[in-house]
Amino acid sequence: MTSWQVVRAVAGLFIVLSVALGAPSSPLFVSEWWLAFTLFVGVNVLQSGLTKWCLMETMLRKVGIKPGC
């Protein structure tokens, strides 16, 4: 996998997990505050799309994950 694929997979996993933990109708419900994490991930994805820079992708490249095209 390339760095951009890992970033998107992790973002998707974080969103699904935080909604499952934050939605009152979910069997995994813990607290509605988990929805703030969903917002945090969404804002970071938006920032990445607007600035064409992502901190996580930069870190993945430094540990040896090849960059995507």
Predicted model as a PDB file, atoms N, CA, C, CB and O in Angstrom, pLDDT in the B-factor column:
MODEL        1                                                                  
ATOM      1  N   MET A   1       0.834  -1.184   0.000  1.00 91.00           N  
ATOM      2  CA  MET A   1       0.000   0.000   0.000  1.00 91.00           C  
ATOM      3  C   MET A   1       0.880   1.249   0.000  1.00 91.00           C  
ATOM      4  CB  MET A   1      -0.949  -0.003   1.214  1.00 91.00           C  
ATOM      5  O   MET A   1       1.966   1.265   0.578  1.00 91.00           O  
ATOM      6  N   THR A   2       0.391   2.274  -0.651  1.00 95.00           N  
ATOM      7  CA  THR A   2       1.102   3.544  -0.656  1.00 95.00           C  
ATOM      8  C   THR A   2       0.640   4.391   0.530  1.00 95.00           C  
ATOM      9  CB  THR A   2       0.875   4.297  -1.993  1.00 95.00           C  
ATOM     10  O   THR A   2      -0.358   4.081   1.181  1.00 95.00           O  
ATOM     11  N   SER A   3       1.383   5.462   0.795  1.00 94.00           N  
ATOM     12  CA  SER A   3       1.086   6.294   1.966  1.00 94.00           C  
ATOM     13  C   SER A   3      -0.318   6.889   1.914  1.00 94.00           C  
ATOM     14  CB  SER A   3       2.107   7.412   2.081  1.00 94.00           C  
ATOM     15  O   SER A   3      -1.001   6.939   2.936  1.00 94.00           O  
ATOM     16  N   TRP A   4      -0.757   7.338   0.741  1.00 93.00           N  
ATOM     17  CA  TRP A   4      -2.086   7.943   0.679  1.00 93.00           C  
ATOM     18  C   TRP A   4      -3.177   6.894   0.892  1.00 93.00           C  
ATOM     19  CB  TRP A   4      -2.289   8.649  -0.667  1.00 93.00           C  
ATOM     20  O   TRP A   4      -4.243   7.219   1.416  1.00 93.00           O  
ATOM     21  N   GLN A   5      -2.934   5.646   0.497  1.00 95.00           N  
ATOM     22  CA  GLN A   5      -3.919   4.590   0.728  1.00 95.00           C  
ATOM     23  C   GLN A   5      -4.016   4.263   2.218  1.00 95.00           C  
ATOM     24  CB  GLN A   5      -3.554   3.325  -0.074  1.00 95.00           C  
ATOM     25  O   GLN A   5      -5.110   4.037   2.735  1.00 95.00           O  
ATOM     26  N   VAL A   6      -2.882   4.238   2.904  1.00 96.00           N  
ATOM     27  CA  VAL A   6      -2.880   3.977   4.345  1.00 96.00           C  
ATOM     28  C   VAL A   6      -3.606   5.092   5.084  1.00 96.00           C  
ATOM     29  CB  VAL A   6      -1.439   3.836   4.872  1.00 96.00           C  
ATOM     30  O   VAL A   6      -4.398   4.825   5.989  1.00 96.00           O  
ATOM     31  N   VAL A   7      -3.345   6.328   4.709  1.00 95.00           N  
ATOM     32  CA  VAL A   7      -4.000   7.470   5.359  1.00 95.00           C  
ATOM     33  C   VAL A   7      -5.508   7.366   5.212  1.00 95.00           C  
ATOM     34  CB  VAL A   7      -3.499   8.802   4.765  1.00 95.00           C  
ATOM     35  O   VAL A   7      -6.233   7.550   6.189  1.00 95.00           O  
ATOM     36  N   ARG A   8      -5.988   7.080   4.034  1.00 95.00           N  
ATOM     37  CA  ARG A   8      -7.431   6.997   3.809  1.00 95.00           C  
ATOM     38  C   ARG A   8      -8.057   5.805   4.521  1.00 95.00           C  
ATOM     39  CB  ARG A   8      -7.722   6.913   2.323  1.00 95.00           C  
ATOM     40  O   ARG A   8      -9.174   5.901   5.028  1.00 95.00           O  
ATOM     41  N   ALA A   9      -7.347   4.686   4.563  1.00 97.00           N  
ATOM     42  CA  ALA A   9      -7.854   3.512   5.281  1.00 97.00           C  
ATOM     43  C   ALA A   9      -7.949   3.781   6.782  1.00 97.00           C  
ATOM     44  CB  ALA A   9      -6.950   2.296   5.023  1.00 97.00           C  
ATOM     45  O   ALA A   9      -8.932   3.409   7.423  1.00 97.00           O  
ATOM     46  N   VAL A  10      -6.931   4.426   7.335  1.00 97.00           N  
ATOM     47  CA  VAL A  10      -6.937   4.753   8.763  1.00 97.00           C  
ATOM     48  C   VAL A  10      -8.026   5.778   9.071  1.00 97.00           C  
ATOM     49  CB  VAL A  10      -5.557   5.289   9.204  1.00 97.00           C  
ATOM     50  O   VAL A  10      -8.724   5.651  10.077  1.00 97.00           O  
ATOM     51  N   ALA A  11      -8.180   6.782   8.227  1.00 97.00           N  
ATOM     52  CA  ALA A  11      -9.236   7.783   8.438  1.00 97.00           C  
ATOM     53  C   ALA A  11     -10.610   7.115   8.407  1.00 97.00           C  
ATOM     54  CB  ALA A  11      -9.158   8.902   7.363  1.00 97.00           C  
ATOM     55  O   ALA A  11     -11.461   7.403   9.249  1.00 97.00           O  
ATOM     56  N   GLY A  12     -10.826   6.235   7.448  1.00 97.00           N  
ATOM     57  CA  GLY A  12     -12.105   5.518   7.376  1.00 97.00           C  
ATOM     58  C   GLY A  12     -12.348   4.661   8.604  1.00 97.00           C  
ATOM     59  O   GLY A  12     -13.460   4.633   9.132  1.00 97.00           O  
ATOM     60  N   LEU A  13     -11.322   3.963   9.064  1.00 98.00           N  
ATOM     61  CA  LEU A  13     -11.444   3.142  10.269  1.00 98.00           C  
ATOM     62  C   LEU A  13     -11.771   4.002  11.483  1.00 98.00           C  
ATOM     63  CB  LEU A  13     -10.152   2.353  10.515  1.00 98.00           C  
ATOM     64  O   LEU A  13     -12.644   3.651  12.277  1.00 98.00           O  
ATOM     65  N   PHE A  14     -11.070   5.137  11.631  1.00 98.00           N  
ATOM     66  CA  PHE A  14     -11.333   6.035  12.756  1.00 98.00           C  
ATOM     67  C   PHE A  14     -12.762   6.568  12.725  1.00 98.00           C  
ATOM     68  CB  PHE A  14     -10.344   7.199  12.744  1.00 98.00           C  
ATOM     69  O   PHE A  14     -13.408   6.664  13.769  1.00 98.00           O  
ATOM     70  N   ILE A  15     -13.257   6.913  11.553  1.00 97.00           N  
ATOM     71  CA  ILE A  15     -14.621   7.443  11.442  1.00 97.00           C  
ATOM     72  C   ILE A  15     -15.641   6.382  11.822  1.00 97.00           C  
ATOM     73  CB  ILE A  15     -14.894   7.950  10.014  1.00 97.00           C  
ATOM     74  O   ILE A  15     -16.549   6.650  12.609  1.00 97.00           O  
ATOM     75  N   VAL A  16     -15.502   5.186  11.275  1.00 98.00           N  
ATOM     76  CA  VAL A  16     -16.444   4.103  11.587  1.00 98.00           C  
ATOM     77  C   VAL A  16     -16.411   3.778  13.083  1.00 98.00           C  
ATOM     78  CB  VAL A  16     -16.113   2.837  10.755  1.00 98.00           C  
ATOM     79  O   VAL A  16     -17.457   3.636  13.715  1.00 98.00           O  
ATOM     80  N   LEU A  17     -15.212   3.663  13.638  1.00 98.00           N  
ATOM     81  CA  LEU A  17     -15.085   3.331  15.055  1.00 98.00           C  
ATOM     82  C   LEU A  17     -15.657   4.423  15.952  1.00 98.00           C  
ATOM     83  CB  LEU A  17     -13.627   3.090  15.406  1.00 98.00           C  
ATOM     84  O   LEU A  17     -16.364   4.123  16.914  1.00 98.00           O  
ATOM     85  N   SER A  18     -15.362   5.683  15.650  1.00 98.00           N  
ATOM     86  CA  SER A  18     -15.847   6.767  16.509  1.00 98.00           C  
ATOM     87  C   SER A  18     -17.357   6.941  16.405  1.00 98.00           C  
ATOM     88  CB  SER A  18     -15.154   8.074  16.150  1.00 98.00           C  
ATOM     89  O   SER A  18     -17.998   7.297  17.394  1.00 98.00           O  
ATOM     90  N   VAL A  19     -17.943   6.700  15.236  1.00 97.00           N  
ATOM     91  CA  VAL A  19     -19.406   6.757  15.124  1.00 97.00           C  
ATOM     92  C   VAL A  19     -20.031   5.596  15.896  1.00 97.00           C  
ATOM     93  CB  VAL A  19     -19.850   6.719  13.632  1.00 97.00           C  
ATOM     94  O   VAL A  19     -21.044   5.771  16.572  1.00 97.00           O  
ATOM     95  N   ALA A  20     -19.429   4.414  15.795  1.00 98.00           N  
ATOM     96  CA  ALA A  20     -19.951   3.264  16.537  1.00 98.00           C  
ATOM     97  C   ALA A  20     -19.896   3.499  18.044  1.00 98.00           C  
ATOM     98  CB  ALA A  20     -19.166   2.000  16.178  1.00 98.00           C  
ATOM     99  O   ALA A  20     -20.787   3.063  18.773  1.00 98.00           O  
ATOM    100  N   LEU A  21     -18.863   4.181  18.512  1.00 98.00           N  
ATOM    101  CA  LEU A  21     -18.734   4.459  19.946  1.00 98.00           C  
ATOM    102  C   LEU A  21     -19.536   5.672  20.388  1.00 98.00           C  
ATOM    103  CB  LEU A  21     -17.286   4.664  20.300  1.00 98.00           C  
ATOM    104  O   LEU A  21     -19.805   5.828  21.579  1.00 98.00           O  
ATOM    105  N   GLY A  22     -19.929   6.545  19.440  1.00 98.00           N  
ATOM    106  CA  GLY A  22     -20.607   7.786  19.814  1.00 98.00           C  
ATOM    107  C   GLY A  22     -22.079   7.859  19.504  1.00 98.00           C  
ATOM    108  O   GLY A  22     -22.771   8.729  20.035  1.00 98.00           O  
ATOM    109  N   ALA A  23     -22.590   6.968  18.656  1.00 97.00           N  
ATOM    110  CA  ALA A  23     -24.011   7.001  18.304  1.00 97.00           C  
ATOM    111  C   ALA A  23     -24.826   6.268  19.371  1.00 97.00           C  
ATOM    112  CB  ALA A  23     -24.247   6.365  16.906  1.00 97.00           C  
ATOM    113  O   ALA A  23     -24.577   5.093  19.638  1.00 97.00           O  
ATOM    114  N   PRO A  24     -25.792   6.946  19.979  1.00 97.00           N  
ATOM    115  CA  PRO A  24     -26.576   6.322  21.051  1.00 97.00           C  
ATOM    116  C   PRO A  24     -27.299   5.038  20.630  1.00 97.00           C  
ATOM    117  CB  PRO A  24     -27.586   7.306  21.563  1.00 97.00           C  
ATOM    118  O   PRO A  24     -27.586   4.191  21.477  1.00 97.00           O  
ATOM    119  N   SER A  25     -27.592   4.885  19.359  1.00 97.00           N  
ATOM    120  CA  SER A  25     -28.304   3.689  18.911  1.00 97.00           C  
ATOM    121  C   SER A  25     -27.364   2.513  18.642  1.00 97.00           C  
ATOM    122  CB  SER A  25     -29.097   4.001  17.660  1.00 97.00           C  
ATOM    123  O   SER A  25     -27.825   1.413  18.335  1.00 97.00           O  
ATOM    124  N   SER A  26     -26.065   2.733  18.753  1.00 96.00           N  
ATOM    125  CA  SER A  26     -25.082   1.682  18.485  1.00 96.00           C  
ATOM    126  C   SER A  26     -24.951   0.740  19.677  1.00 96.00           C  
ATOM    127  CB  SER A  26     -23.718   2.298  18.147  1.00 96.00           C  
ATOM    128  O   SER A  26     -25.002   1.179  20.826  1.00 96.00           O  
ATOM    129  N   PRO A  27     -24.781  -0.557  19.407  1.00 97.00           N  
ATOM    130  CA  PRO A  27     -24.557  -1.487  20.530  1.00 97.00           C  
ATOM    131  C   PRO A  27     -23.196  -1.286  21.196  1.00 97.00           C  
ATOM    132  CB  PRO A  27     -24.672  -2.928  20.043  1.00 97.00           C  
ATOM    133  O   PRO A  27     -22.965  -1.797  22.291  1.00 97.00           O  
ATOM    134  N   LEU A  28     -22.301  -0.553  20.554  1.00 97.00           N  
ATOM    135  CA  LEU A  28     -20.972  -0.270  21.113  1.00 97.00           C  
ATOM    136  C   LEU A  28     -20.907   1.099  21.787  1.00 97.00           C  
ATOM    137  CB  LEU A  28     -19.918  -0.349  20.015  1.00 97.00           C  
ATOM    138  O   LEU A  28     -19.825   1.556  22.157  1.00 97.00           O  
ATOM    139  N   PHE A  29     -22.055   1.756  21.948  1.00 98.00           N  
ATOM    140  CA  PHE A  29     -22.108   3.124  22.472  1.00 98.00           C  
ATOM    141  C   PHE A  29     -21.366   3.258  23.801  1.00 98.00           C  
ATOM    142  CB  PHE A  29     -23.558   3.561  22.646  1.00 98.00           C  
ATOM    143  O   PHE A  29     -21.551   2.458  24.718  1.00 98.00           O  
ATOM    144  N   VAL A  30     -20.521   4.294  23.882  1.00 97.00           N  
ATOM    145  CA  VAL A  30     -19.800   4.622  25.110  1.00 97.00           C  
ATOM    146  C   VAL A  30     -20.194   6.020  25.567  1.00 97.00           C  
ATOM    147  CB  VAL A  30     -18.265   4.526  24.899  1.00 97.00           C  
ATOM    148  O   VAL A  30     -20.663   6.211  26.689  1.00 97.00           O  
ATOM    149  N   SER A  31     -19.996   7.003  24.675  1.00 97.00           N  
ATOM    150  CA  SER A  31     -20.297   8.392  25.001  1.00 97.00           C  
ATOM    151  C   SER A  31     -20.478   9.170  23.706  1.00 97.00           C  
ATOM    152  CB  SER A  31     -19.176   9.022  25.877  1.00 97.00           C  
ATOM    153  O   SER A  31     -19.832   8.875  22.700  1.00 97.00           O  
ATOM    154  N   GLU A  32     -21.359  10.166  23.735  1.00 97.00           N  
ATOM    155  CA  GLU A  32     -21.548  10.998  22.552  1.00 97.00           C  
ATOM    156  C   GLU A  32     -20.315  11.844  22.243  1.00 97.00           C  
ATOM    157  CB  GLU A  32     -22.756  11.898  22.738  1.00 97.00           C  
ATOM    158  O   GLU A  32     -20.199  12.386  21.144  1.00 97.00           O  
ATOM    159  N   TRP A  33     -19.408  11.960  23.184  1.00 97.00           N  
ATOM    160  CA  TRP A  33     -18.173  12.721  22.959  1.00 97.00           C  
ATOM    161  C   TRP A  33     -17.281  12.078  21.902  1.00 97.00           C  
ATOM    162  CB  TRP A  33     -17.400  12.858  24.261  1.00 97.00           C  
ATOM    163  O   TRP A  33     -16.399  12.743  21.359  1.00 97.00           O  
ATOM    164  N   TRP A  34     -17.492  10.797  21.601  1.00 97.00           N  
ATOM    165  CA  TRP A  34     -16.732  10.155  20.524  1.00 97.00           C  
ATOM    166  C   TRP A  34     -17.034  10.798  19.179  1.00 97.00           C  
ATOM    167  CB  TRP A  34     -17.044   8.658  20.468  1.00 97.00           C  
ATOM    168  O   TRP A  34     -16.222  10.718  18.258  1.00 97.00           O  
ATOM    169  N   LEU A  35     -18.189  11.433  19.058  1.00 97.00           N  
ATOM    170  CA  LEU A  35     -18.521  12.110  17.798  1.00 97.00           C  
ATOM    171  C   LEU A  35     -17.612  13.318  17.560  1.00 97.00           C  
ATOM    172  CB  LEU A  35     -19.994  12.555  17.803  1.00 97.00           C  
ATOM    173  O   LEU A  35     -17.450  13.753  16.420  1.00 97.00           O  
ATOM    174  N   ALA A  36     -17.023  13.858  18.619  1.00 98.00           N  
ATOM    175  CA  ALA A  36     -16.051  14.940  18.458  1.00 98.00           C  
ATOM    176  C   ALA A  36     -14.812  14.422  17.724  1.00 98.00           C  
ATOM    177  CB  ALA A  36     -15.658  15.534  19.837  1.00 98.00           C  
ATOM    178  O   ALA A  36     -14.196  15.159  16.953  1.00 98.00           O  
ATOM    179  N   PHE A  37     -14.450  13.176  17.957  1.00 97.00           N  
ATOM    180  CA  PHE A  37     -13.324  12.582  17.240  1.00 97.00           C  
ATOM    181  C   PHE A  37     -13.658  12.434  15.757  1.00 97.00           C  
ATOM    182  CB  PHE A  37     -12.954  11.213  17.847  1.00 97.00           C  
ATOM    183  O   PHE A  37     -12.792  12.630  14.903  1.00 97.00           O  
ATOM    184  N   THR A  38     -14.902  12.090  15.449  1.00 97.00           N  
ATOM    185  CA  THR A  38     -15.346  12.023  14.059  1.00 97.00           C  
ATOM    186  C   THR A  38     -15.174  13.386  13.396  1.00 97.00           C  
ATOM    187  CB  THR A  38     -16.821  11.559  13.973  1.00 97.00           C  
ATOM    188  O   THR A  38     -14.678  13.478  12.272  1.00 97.00           O  
ATOM    189  N   LEU A  39     -15.580  14.435  14.088  1.00 97.00           N  
ATOM    190  CA  LEU A  39     -15.421  15.796  13.586  1.00 97.00           C  
ATOM    191  C   LEU A  39     -13.946  16.134  13.374  1.00 97.00           C  
ATOM    192  CB  LEU A  39     -16.059  16.799  14.553  1.00 97.00           C  
ATOM    193  O   LEU A  39     -13.589  16.730  12.358  1.00 97.00           O  
ATOM    194  N   PHE A  40     -13.092  15.761  14.317  1.00 97.00           N  
ATOM    195  CA  PHE A  40     -11.664  16.008  14.207  1.00 97.00           C  
ATOM    196  C   PHE A  40     -11.085  15.349  12.949  1.00 97.00           C  
ATOM    197  CB  PHE A  40     -10.942  15.494  15.457  1.00 97.00           C  
ATOM    198  O   PHE A  40     -10.328  15.979  12.210  1.00 97.00           O  
ATOM    199  N   VAL A  41     -11.437  14.096  12.710  1.00 97.00           N  
ATOM    200  CA  VAL A  41     -10.942  13.387  11.524  1.00 97.00           C  
ATOM    201  C   VAL A  41     -11.461  14.061  10.256  1.00 97.00           C  
ATOM    202  CB  VAL A  41     -11.370  11.896  11.556  1.00 97.00           C  
ATOM    203  O   VAL A  41     -10.706  14.248   9.302  1.00 97.00           O  
ATOM    204  N   GLY A  42     -12.734  14.424  10.238  1.00 96.00           N  
ATOM    205  CA  GLY A  42     -13.307  15.087   9.074  1.00 96.00           C  
ATOM    206  C   GLY A  42     -12.640  16.413   8.764  1.00 96.00           C  
ATOM    207  O   GLY A  42     -12.383  16.723   7.601  1.00 96.00           O  
ATOM    208  N   VAL A  43     -12.357  17.200   9.798  1.00 97.00           N  
ATOM    209  CA  VAL A  43     -11.685  18.486   9.602  1.00 97.00           C  
ATOM    210  C   VAL A  43     -10.272  18.270   9.052  1.00 97.00           C  
ATOM    211  CB  VAL A  43     -11.630  19.280  10.931  1.00 97.00           C  
ATOM    212  O   VAL A  43      -9.815  19.030   8.198  1.00 97.00           O  
ATOM    213  N   ASN A  44      -9.589  17.246   9.534  1.00 96.00           N  
ATOM    214  CA  ASN A  44      -8.244  16.958   9.034  1.00 96.00           C  
ATOM    215  C   ASN A  44      -8.267  16.486   7.588  1.00 96.00           C  
ATOM    216  CB  ASN A  44      -7.572  15.912   9.905  1.00 96.00           C  
ATOM    217  O   ASN A  44      -7.370  16.832   6.818  1.00 96.00           O  
ATOM    218  N   VAL A  45      -9.265  15.706   7.203  1.00 95.00           N  
ATOM    219  CA  VAL A  45      -9.395  15.282   5.809  1.00 95.00           C  
ATOM    220  C   VAL A  45      -9.678  16.505   4.923  1.00 95.00           C  
ATOM    221  CB  VAL A  45     -10.528  14.217   5.658  1.00 95.00           C  
ATOM    222  O   VAL A  45      -9.115  16.628   3.835  1.00 95.00           O  
ATOM    223  N   LEU A  46     -10.542  17.396   5.387  1.00 96.00           N  
ATOM    224  CA  LEU A  46     -10.833  18.624   4.651  1.00 96.00           C  
ATOM    225  C   LEU A  46      -9.578  19.484   4.504  1.00 96.00           C  
ATOM    226  CB  LEU A  46     -11.941  19.420   5.357  1.00 96.00           C  
ATOM    227  O   LEU A  46      -9.284  19.971   3.412  1.00 96.00           O  
ATOM    228  N   GLN A  47      -8.843  19.669   5.592  1.00 97.00           N  
ATOM    229  CA  GLN A  47      -7.604  20.448   5.550  1.00 97.00           C  
ATOM    230  C   GLN A  47      -6.616  19.838   4.572  1.00 97.00           C  
ATOM    231  CB  GLN A  47      -6.976  20.538   6.943  1.00 97.00           C  
ATOM    232  O   GLN A  47      -5.966  20.555   3.812  1.00 97.00           O  
ATOM    233  N   SER A  48      -6.502  18.523   4.587  1.00 95.00           N  
ATOM    234  CA  SER A  48      -5.586  17.833   3.685  1.00 95.00           C  
ATOM    235  C   SER A  48      -5.985  18.045   2.223  1.00 95.00           C  
ATOM    236  CB  SER A  48      -5.550  16.336   4.009  1.00 95.00           C  
ATOM    237  O   SER A  48      -5.128  18.227   1.358  1.00 95.00           O  
ATOM    238  N   GLY A  49      -7.272  18.019   1.961  1.00 94.00           N  
ATOM    239  CA  GLY A  49      -7.742  18.234   0.600  1.00 94.00           C  
ATOM    240  C   GLY A  49      -7.512  19.654   0.106  1.00 94.00           C  
ATOM    241  O   GLY A  49      -7.252  19.870  -1.078  1.00 94.00           O  
ATOM    242  N   LEU A  50      -7.609  20.626   1.014  1.00 97.00           N  
ATOM    243  CA  LEU A  50      -7.439  22.024   0.622  1.00 97.00           C  
ATOM    244  C   LEU A  50      -5.972  22.435   0.507  1.00 97.00           C  
ATOM    245  CB  LEU A  50      -8.134  22.921   1.617  1.00 97.00           C  
ATOM    246  O   LEU A  50      -5.614  23.234  -0.358  1.00 97.00           O  
ATOM    247  N   THR A  51      -5.128  21.887   1.379  1.00 97.00           N  
ATOM    248  CA  THR A  51      -3.731  22.308   1.392  1.00 97.00           C  
ATOM    249  C   THR A  51      -2.803  21.334   0.676  1.00 97.00           C  
ATOM    250  CB  THR A  51      -3.270  22.485   2.807  1.00 97.00           C  
ATOM    251  O   THR A  51      -1.641  21.656   0.427  1.00 97.00           O  
ATOM    252  N   LYS A  52      -3.302  20.153   0.346  1.00 93.00           N  
ATOM    253  CA  LYS A  52      -2.507  19.093  -0.286  1.00 93.00           C  
ATOM    254  C   LYS A  52      -1.344  18.666   0.593  1.00 93.00           C  
ATOM    255  CB  LYS A  52      -1.984  19.558  -1.642  1.00 93.00           C  
ATOM    256  O   LYS A  52      -0.296  18.271   0.082  1.00 93.00           O  
ATOM    257  N   TRP A  53      -1.515  18.741   1.930  1.00 95.00           N  
ATOM    258  CA  TRP A  53      -0.508  18.308   2.886  1.00 95.00           C  
ATOM    259  C   TRP A  53      -1.190  17.563   4.028  1.00 95.00           C  
ATOM    260  CB  TRP A  53       0.304  19.515   3.421  1.00 95.00           C  
ATOM    261  O   TRP A  53      -2.220  17.999   4.542  1.00 95.00           O  
ATOM    262  N   CYS A  54      -0.603  16.434   4.419  1.00 94.00           N  
ATOM    263  CA  CYS A  54      -1.151  15.634   5.505  1.00 94.00           C  
ATOM    264  C   CYS A  54       0.002  15.180   6.395  1.00 94.00           C  
ATOM    265  CB  CYS A  54      -1.960  14.410   4.959  1.00 94.00           C  
ATOM    266  O   CYS A  54       0.943  14.544   5.919  1.00 94.00           O  
ATOM    267  N   LEU A  55      -0.067  15.503   7.678  1.00 93.00           N  
ATOM    268  CA  LEU A  55       0.995  15.150   8.610  1.00 93.00           C  
ATOM    269  C   LEU A  55       1.181  13.641   8.685  1.00 93.00           C  
ATOM    270  CB  LEU A  55       0.694  15.711   9.993  1.00 93.00           C  
ATOM    271  O   LEU A  55       2.315  13.163   8.700  1.00 93.00           O  
ATOM    272  N   MET A  56       0.099  12.889   8.733  1.00 94.00           N  
ATOM    273  CA  MET A  56       0.220  11.435   8.842  1.00 94.00           C  
ATOM    274  C   MET A  56       0.930  10.847   7.623  1.00 94.00           C  
ATOM    275  CB  MET A  56      -1.165  10.797   9.004  1.00 94.00           C  
ATOM    276  O   MET A  56       1.742   9.931   7.754  1.00 94.00           O  
ATOM    277  N   GLU A  57       0.623  11.373   6.445  1.00 94.00           N  
ATOM    278  CA  GLU A  57       1.279  10.884   5.234  1.00 94.00           C  
ATOM    279  C   GLU A  57       2.775  11.198   5.271  1.00 94.00           C  
ATOM    280  CB  GLU A  57       0.631  11.506   3.980  1.00 94.00           C  
ATOM    281  O   GLU A  57       3.586  10.378   4.842  1.00 94.00           O  
ATOM    282  N   THR A  58       3.143  12.358   5.771  1.00 94.00           N  
ATOM    283  CA  THR A  58       4.546  12.723   5.917  1.00 94.00           C  
ATOM    284  C   THR A  58       5.252  11.757   6.865  1.00 94.00           C  
ATOM    285  CB  THR A  58       4.677  14.167   6.426  1.00 94.00           C  
ATOM    286  O   THR A  58       6.366  11.314   6.584  1.00 94.00           O  
ATOM    287  N   MET A  59       4.611  11.431   7.983  1.00 95.00           N  
ATOM    288  CA  MET A  59       5.204  10.501   8.946  1.00 95.00           C  
ATOM    289  C   MET A  59       5.330   9.100   8.346  1.00 95.00           C  
ATOM    290  CB  MET A  59       4.360  10.452  10.233  1.00 95.00           C  
ATOM    291  O   MET A  59       6.337   8.426   8.565  1.00 95.00           O  
ATOM    292  N   LEU A  60       4.332   8.660   7.601  1.00 95.00           N  
ATOM    293  CA  LEU A  60       4.396   7.331   6.980  1.00 95.00           C  
ATOM    294  C   LEU A  60       5.539   7.241   5.981  1.00 95.00           C  
ATOM    295  CB  LEU A  60       3.074   7.001   6.284  1.00 95.00           C  
ATOM    296  O   LEU A  60       6.212   6.213   5.897  1.00 95.00           O  
ATOM    297  N   ARG A  61       5.761   8.294   5.236  1.00 95.00           N  
ATOM    298  CA  ARG A  61       6.872   8.307   4.274  1.00 95.00           C  
ATOM    299  C   ARG A  61       8.215   8.218   4.992  1.00 95.00           C  
ATOM    300  CB  ARG A  61       6.821   9.582   3.408  1.00 95.00           C  
ATOM    301  O   ARG A  61       9.139   7.571   4.500  1.00 95.00           O  
ATOM    302  N   LYS A  62       8.327   8.863   6.152  1.00 96.00           N  
ATOM    303  CA  LYS A  62       9.584   8.834   6.900  1.00 96.00           C  
ATOM    304  C   LYS A  62       9.881   7.458   7.474  1.00 96.00           C  
ATOM    305  CB  LYS A  62       9.548   9.853   8.017  1.00 96.00           C  
ATOM    306  O   LYS A  62      11.045   7.127   7.700  1.00 96.00           O  
ATOM    307  N   VAL A  63       8.844   6.639   7.717  1.00 97.00           N  
ATOM    308  CA  VAL A  63       9.090   5.286   8.227  1.00 97.00           C  
ATOM    309  C   VAL A  63       9.216   4.261   7.111  1.00 97.00           C  
ATOM    310  CB  VAL A  63       7.976   4.873   9.167  1.00 97.00           C  
ATOM    311  O   VAL A  63       9.342   3.064   7.366  1.00 97.00           O  
ATOM    312  N   GLY A  64       9.182   4.747   5.854  1.00 96.00           N  
ATOM    313  CA  GLY A  64       9.475   3.846   4.753  1.00 96.00           C  
ATOM    314  C   GLY A  64       8.317   3.428   3.872  1.00 96.00           C  
ATOM    315  O   GLY A  64       8.513   2.649   2.939  1.00 96.00           O  
ATOM    316  N   ILE A  65       7.115   3.921   4.136  1.00 95.00           N  
ATOM    317  CA  ILE A  65       5.986   3.611   3.266  1.00 95.00           C  
ATOM    318  C   ILE A  65       6.155   4.431   1.982  1.00 95.00           C  
ATOM    319  CB  ILE A  65       4.606   3.922   3.976  1.00 95.00           C  
ATOM    320  O   ILE A  65       6.383   5.640   2.039  1.00 95.00           O  
ATOM    321  N   LYS A  66       6.043   3.775   0.837  1.00 94.00           N  
ATOM    322  CA  LYS A  66       6.285   4.505  -0.406  1.00 94.00           C  
ATOM    323  C   LYS A  66       5.144   5.478  -0.705  1.00 94.00           C  
ATOM    324  CB  LYS A  66       6.462   3.526  -1.575  1.00 94.00           C  
ATOM    325  O   LYS A  66       3.979   5.187  -0.431  1.00 94.00           O  
ATOM    326  N   PRO A  67       5.490   6.627  -1.264  1.00 92.00           N  
ATOM    327  CA  PRO A  67       4.458   7.624  -1.612  1.00 92.00           C  
ATOM    328  C   PRO A  67       3.611   7.163  -2.777  1.00 92.00           C  
ATOM    329  CB  PRO A  67       5.102   8.969  -1.948  1.00 92.00           C  
ATOM    330  O   PRO A  67       4.066   6.403  -3.632  1.00 92.00           O  
ATOM    331  N   GLY A  68       2.378   7.630  -2.804  1.00 79.00           N  
ATOM    332  CA  GLY A  68       1.476   7.298  -3.905  1.00 79.00           C  
ATOM    333  C   GLY A  68       1.548   8.309  -5.018  1.00 79.00           C  
ATOM    334  O   GLY A  68       2.172   9.361  -4.879  1.00 79.00           O  
ATOM    335  N   CYS A  69       0.910   7.991  -6.121  1.00 68.00           N  
ATOM    336  CA  CYS A  69       0.904   8.901  -7.284  1.00 68.00           C  
ATOM    337  C   CYS A  69      -0.345   9.743  -7.293  1.00 68.00           C  
ATOM    338  CB  CYS A  69       1.010   8.115  -8.598  1.00 68.00           C  
ATOM    339  O   CYS A  69      -0.528  10.565  -8.191  1.00 68.00           O  
TER     340      CYS A  69                                                      
ENDMDL                                                                          
END                                                                             
